[in-house]
Amino acid sequence: MKFTLTCMIQVISTRDAPTMSSHHALLAQPNAALHALLDANLLLPPEYRDQLTNHLPMALHALHALGADPQRLRDFFTSYSERFQCPSARAPAPATDPDSTGVDWPSLRGQADAYPALLSHFQRQLACNGPQNTLRSALPALLPGVAAAAFHGAIRTAHAAQAGHAGELAAALAYWAWRWQPLAAPPAVDARVDFGVWAGHLVEQGPTWRCNGPLISIRMNEASRSAPYLAWAGALRPAPTIQQRIAELADLAVARYVAKPNFTVLHMVTGMHALRTLLPWIEDSTAVQATLAHSFVAAYLAAGVSPLPAAPEPEPRSWPEVIGAALASDDDHVIKLVHACRDEAAAYGEGQYLRAATLATAA
């Protein structure tokens, strides 16, 4: 398997841009190495071992966006792809049944054997309608299950959209639909509260619930039946705009990560970054805002964050130092977090994003 992947990288990386596959033949030359490796990743499955998400395409895009050169991208691909060295580590082939192209894809969301049909559907949609229309039509049906695989459906989709790679975008949307995870709606609350009050209660009551599930998605599902979730997931007053709501949730997520770095909270930071990235294709509605609040509460509870002790103050670093550390790292989560923090700082202001990225790279 390793020899095959290595040879595949060598073949792809030495091709000239004009001979590349049609979906990125018109892209600028600096993206050629990234797109070639995203092509290669499509031969790998969306998960490995016990439902662990394939982070390779997301980390490759993050490295590229942070300034990695083509050789660094190829080296990372080679290193990460060792996780797939088993006979079954092949991407499921798209469905070949002609009828699958006209499938009622929302009925397949969350179905264990539906990935091939979903992949075929989104490949066809992208070929016929392009990325803008495909995202605009798909996201309303996907957002109710935004908790999918610890937000990785949305995160992979956002990276794919930023990378501008149609094959990767089809795989990302199919993965989101395949692992689609709607959470139970909490009871209706008559007197909802503003964000600051809501956040304070969540931080205070979050540590009162614990779950030892092996995956974040499992813990989030368990959290949706907990007393803190039932009390606060539906208690947040809608924001004037979904853009403001995502910004508020992002600020709370990075503040909690800085207070005490936590693997699940890391996914909340990158998840909120993904949602901001996808904002051009997200409809602003109270229902979508409610879904985001439900998912955020479930993830926060799943994180098992303890308020004390606070994380030690990290040695100060500049953005170039933090980015350099991320580019040298083989930790896909560190790479993705630094990329998200750099982007969020540019969008929202410095805030605590540099400190979060410093903590991640200093660990």
N, C-alpha and C positions, 0 to 999 in steps of 0.2 A: 504493500500500500504506500509506504513512504517513498519508494523509488518511483512509483507511478506518479504521485503528486509532484515530486521534485522535477521529474521530466516534463510534466505538464506545465509547471511554472516556467521552465526554461524555454519551452516552445512558445508559450504565449508571450513571454516578456520580450522575445526577440522579433516578434512580428512587427511589421510596419503598420502605422495607423490606417492607411487606406485599405488594408486587407482584413480589418477587424469586422466583427459581426455588425449588421446593419443598424442595430438600435443605438450604437454609439459611434458610428462612422464619422459623424459630423462634429464630434466633441473636440475641444482643444487638446493639443498634444500632451500638456501636463497631466491630464486625467488618464492617459492611456494605460499606465501601469496599474492604477487603481481599478479601472474597468476590466482589465485582463484578469486580475486576481478575483474580482467579483464574479466574472464568468466561471473561473475555476471553482469557486466556492459553491456554485450551483450544482456541482457534482457531489457535494457532501450533504448529509442529512441536516434537517433543521434542529435536531437535538442529538445528544449522545448520552450514553450511560442511562441513568434513571431520570429521564425527562429534563436533563440539563440543556439549556438553550445554547445553540451554536452562536457564540459572540463574534466569530471571525469577521463577517461582513461589516458589523458595526464598528469593531475595533480598527479594521482596515480604513474605513472612511474617516474615523476620528484621527488616526495617525496621519493620513493624507492631509486633513484639514489643519492639523497642527504643524505641518511642514515637513513630514517625513519624505525622504527621497525614495525612488523606486526600489533600490536595493534593500532599504530598511523594510519596506512593505513586503518584499519577497521573503526576507528572512523571517518576519513575523508569521507570514503564511506557513512557511515550512515548519516552524516551531509549533504553532497552534494546531496544525493539521495532524500532528502525532496523536491527538486525542481521538482520532477516528480510525485508528489502526486496528480494525477488526473486520471480519468478512462481511458483516451486515452494514458496515458504515458506508452506505451509498444513498444518495438522495432518492426518495420515492419518485418514480417516473410520473410525469403528468398522465392523466387519464387519456386513453386513446379512443374510447367510445365516442362516436360523433355526437351522440345525444348529450354528452357531458358538457358540451360547450353552451348549451341552453339550459343548464340546470338552475333550479331555484336555489341559488347558493346560500341565502340566509337560513334555509332549512338544514344546511349542513354544518352550521356553526357549532363548534364544540363536539363534533362527532369524531370518534377515535380513528376511523378509517377514511376520513374525508379529505385528507391533505391532497392527494393526487387530483381529485376532481376540482378542488378549490384552486389549485395551482393552474390547472387548465383554464378555468374560468377567468382568472385575473390576467393570465397571459393573453387571452383573447380580447378581454376588455381593453387592455393597454394597447394592443395592436390596432384595434378598431377605433378607440375613443381618445387615446393619449392619456398621459398621467394626470393632467389637471381634472378632466372630466371623470376619470376613474376614481381618483381620490374623493372628489366631491360627491359621487354617487355611493361610494362604499362606506365612507366614514359614519354616516348616520346609523348604519346597521352594525358597525363594529364598536362604536363608542360605548354602548351599554355593557360591553364585555371588555372594557379597557384594562381591567385587572389581569387580563390574560398573561400567564407566565410571568408574573411579577412585573407587569407593564412592558414586557419585552416585545409584544406585538406592536405596540405603538412606537417603542424605541427603535426597533428595526425598521419600521416603516418610515420614520423620520430620517434616519440615516440614509435609507435608500433614496428618499426624495431629494435630500441634499446632494447625494452622489450623482443623481441624474442617470441611474442605470435601470432600464426597464425590466430586465430579467430579475434583478435583485428586488425591485419594487413589487413585482408579481409574487415572488417568494415571501416577501415580508407580509403582504396583505393576506396571503394564503395561511401563513403561520398565525397571524392574529386571529383569523377566522377559525382556524383549526383548534387553537387553545382558548378561544373565546370564553370568558368567565364572567357572566353577570352575577352580581351580588344581591342578596336578599334586600328588598327595600325596607328601611326601618319604619317604625310607626310614624304617622303624621304628628307633627308638633304644632300646636296652635300659636305659641309665642316663640318665634325664632329669634336668634340673637345675632349681633354683628360679629364680624370676623375675629376681632381681638378677644372678645369674651369667649367665643367658641374655641379658639386656639388655646386659651388659658385652661379651659376645662379639659380639653383633650390632653394637654401636657400633664395636667395634674392627675387625671384618671387613667391615662394610658398604662402606667406601671402596675395597676391593680389587676391586670389580666395577663395570663401567660399561656402559651401553647408550645409544645415541643415538636410540631410537625416538621418533617424533613425538608420540605420545600416552602418557599415564601407563599406560593399560590395556595397551598394547603392551609397554611396558617391564616391567610387572609379569608379563606372560606370559613374557617372555624371562628374567626373574629367577628364575622357578620352575624353570628348568633349570640355574641357576648353582651353583657349588660352595658358596658360603655358604648358599644356600637349602637345598640338600640336607643340609648339615651341621647347620643350626640351626632350620629351620622346624618340624621334628618333635621337637626336643630339650627342649621346655618342659614341665615337670611341670604337670598340671592344677591349677587353683586350687580351693579349697573350694567356691566358687560362681562362676557366670559374672559376677555383678555385680562381684566382686573382680577377676576377670580383665580385664574392660573398664576398670575403674578403673586398674589397673596399666598397661595399654596406653595409656590416655589420658594418664597422668602421664609416661610415657616420650615420647609424641609431643609434648606441649607443651614438655618439657625440651629436646628436640632442635630444636624450632622456635625457642625462645629462644636456644639456643646459636648457631644460624645459620639465620635465616629461609630457608625453602625452599618452593617452590610445591607440591611433592608432599607434603611433611610437613604443610603447611597442610591438605591434604585428609585426612591421617591424623587431625589434630585434629578437624576437623568430622565425619569419619567415625566416630570414637569417641563423639563427642557424639550422633550419630544413633543408634548402637547402644544407648547408655544410655537415650535417649528411647524406643526400641522395646522395652526390657527387659520391660515387662508382657506382651508377646506372644511372647517368645523362650523356648523350652524350654531348661532348664539341662542340658547333657549334655557329656560329654568330647568327643564328635564336634564339637559346635558350638564349644567352646573351641579345639579343634585347628584348625578352619577359620579362626577369627579370628587365631590365631597364624600360620598359613600366609599369610594375606592381609597381615598386618602386616609380616612379613619381606619379602614380595615388594614391598610399597610402599616400605619403607625402602631396599631395594636399588635400586628404581627411582628413588628420590630422588637418588641419587648424593651423599649428604651427606659432606662433608669435615669432619673434626673441628676443623680450624684454618683460618683464624683465627676466634676467637669473634666474635659480633656485638657492636658497641659498645654500651655501656650507654645506653639511651634516656633522654631527658629525662623525669623523673617526671611522670606524669599520673594524675589521679583517674578513677574510672569515669565520672562525668558528662562529663568532658572527652573521654574515649575514645569514649563513646557518641555525643556530639555530633559528633565527627569522622566516625564511621561514618554517621550520619544525613545528613551533608552530602556523603558520598562517592557517586560513581557506579560504584565498583569493586565488583562483586557479590561477589568473593572476600573483600575486606576487610569488607564488611557481614556476610557469613555467619560469618567468623572471629570478629568482635567479639561477635556474638550467641552463638555457641557458647562462647566464653571466659566471657562473663558468666554463662551458664547453668551451665557446668562449675564456675566459682568458687562459685556458690551451692550446688551439689551436693557438691563435694569440699573446699571451703575455698579460700582465696585462692591458695595455691600460686604458680605462675608465670603464671597466666592473665592478670592485669592487665598484666604485662610483655609477654606475647605480643601482646595486643591493642594495647598502646602501640607496639610495634615495627611492627605491621601498619599502623597509622594514621599513623605517622611516616614511612613509606617514601615 
